[in-house]
């Protein structure tokens, strides 16, 4: 069972060792559409036995298969064929995303077409990346620095951007020469099935790409395996901390892209209406379920009230509706537990003494689905829970600052450091302030994203980077070879 327009050949099977195989157990994963609370898909559920089978297949493919020994240029050519198989399926990926998490259909098409196209940039690292370097030595004639694949990769992706995040992990793994095990979120397994089908159609060697959809228990079994060499995880900071402890015990390499509580600093040179338009509309992107979301707006104290009024005006004009309605600007949250979480934080915000300016309720005209109004709290204390903890919903905190130095202090007063922004018409000022904020990305005038650049966080927002050439580093080991002469 899959959503209309999503054509998966073997939803009841796992992809292990280049074959579609029956799962060990009889459990299935049910996928709910958060827009109408209907079950739209059922797929196979992997248990611990299946995890071990997938690890064994990936281990065999890495240790004895051709892929790690294939030259990077040839790996690039094969991955370009892989993208050729994914490109015509971008509309399916878009429909799957809308059906599984309620993402707006108007955004789904361009988003997934762009994500597929971006995979060619990762594949092109086969010819662009410096896989080997030679230097003259002091104690030897020739020093060879070579980059080799780290090994078997367990790729664990979240539910909010399931295709782009998983596909990036898979393609970085493969161009490095690694083999990979995909463990998608149980809320959004369909994209990983399409990736596996494309890998099969492209003729990827058996065991290089494996698929085991599962819940948290089986995922925990996977990360404990001493036969995997790296975990790449995108998700919550709490889950990331647990996985990090497991990886640390086994010395398993790991990359983590985790949560955020990103700050937008509004300078006095930036107009109120323009700032309100950006902030009020950004918080509704993917219903606020974006790790890089600008969820704290730090504003000059003297402009706080006028900005609060302007942002509230923008939020009140947002059209909340079914994600397939082309007029909708805000769809549902991805699941019931996520709406419960957001509503809990809204209550915490009220208790904290912050001013609830607008929103905070379920929209009266949507009697099914997990909807919540865009919500603005003003006069927020940066020490409060709503300012310090990731809500992952359309809730914006407006925080007054005495001056620019105070704004920078407030921005840095966080356990997170994933994203940020400086609202100013002066690029030099944006640069200068960005250099003082302890966060992995800072954009001028909004939640800016650049997929050709490295992305990742400071502090509890993660370890390592995804994207850009830097995204490849975590999938490689560096080997030094000391020679008495230069090899051919």
KAPE-V152194 format. One record per backbone hydrogen bond with DSSP energy under -1.0 kcal/mol. NH is the residue of the N-H (numbers start at 1). CO is the residue of the C=O. If there is no record, write none. Layout:
((NH;CO) (NH;CO))
//
This chain:
((6;3) (13;10) (14;21) (15;211) (16;19) (19;16) (21;14) (29;43) (31;41) (33;38) (37;33) (40;31) (41;31) (42;1) (43;29) (44;11) (45;27) (46;213) (51;47) (52;48) (53;49) (54;50) (55;51) (56;52) (57;53) (58;54) (59;55) (60;56) (61;57) (62;58) (63;59) (64;60) (70;67) (75;71) (76;72) (77;73) (78;74) (79;75) (80;76) (81;77) (82;78) (83;79) (84;80) (85;81) (86;82) (87;83) (89;86) (90;87) (93;89) (94;90) (95;91) (96;92) (97;93) (98;94) (99;95) (100;96) (101;97) (102;98) (105;323) (108;104) (109;105) (111;107) (112;108) (113;109) (114;110) (115;111) (116;112) (117;113) (118;114) (119;116) (120;117) (122;118) (123;119) (124;120) (125;122) (126;123) (127;124) (128;124) (129;125) (131;129) (133;145) (135;143) (142;483) (143;135) (144;481) (145;133) (146;479) (147;131) (148;477) (150;475) (153;179) (154;230) (155;181) (156;232) (157;183) (165;161) (166;162) (167;163) (168;164) (169;165) (170;166) (171;167) (172;168) (173;169) (174;170) (175;171) (176;172) (178;173) (179;151) (180;208) (181;153) (182;210) (183;155) (188;185) (193;189) (194;190) (195;191) (196;192) (197;193) (198;194) (199;195) (200;196) (201;197) (202;198) (203;200) (204;199) (208;205) (210;180) (211;15) (212;182) (219;215) (220;216) (221;217) (222;218) (223;219) (224;220) (225;222) (229;152) (230;152) (231;253) (232;154) (233;255) (234;156) (235;257) (240;236) (241;237) (242;238) (243;239) (244;240) (245;241) (246;242) (247;243) (248;244) (249;245) (250;246) (252;247) (253;229) (255;231) (256;463) (257;233) (258;461) (264;296) (265;421) (266;298) (267;423) (270;267) (275;271) (276;272) (277;273) (278;274) (279;275) (280;276) (281;277) (282;278) (283;279) (285;282) (287;284) (288;285) (289;286) (290;288) (293;290) (295;293) (296;262) (297;397) (298;264) (299;399) (301;401) (303;300) (307;303) (308;304) (309;305) (310;306) (311;307) (312;308) (313;309) (314;310) (315;311) (316;312) (318;315) (321;330) (325;322) (328;325) (329;319) (330;319) (333;370) (339;335) (340;336) (341;337) (342;338) (343;339) (344;340) (345;341) (346;342) (347;343) (348;344) (349;345) (350;346) (351;347) (352;348) (354;349) (355;378) (357;376) (358;376) (366;363) (370;34) (371;369) (373;361) (375;394) (376;358) (377;396) (378;355) (380;398) (384;381) (388;384) (389;385) (395;393) (396;375) (397;295) (398;377) (399;297) (401;299) (407;403) (408;404) (409;405) (410;406) (411;407) (412;408) (414;412) (421;263) (422;443) (423;265) (430;426) (431;427) (432;428) (433;429) (434;430) (435;431) (436;433) (437;434) (439;437) (440;417) (443;420) (445;422) (448;446) (453;450) (455;466) (458;417) (460;415) (461;458) (462;459) (463;256) (466;455) (471;467) (471;468) (472;469) (475;472) (476;473) (477;148) (479;146) (481;144) (483;142))
//
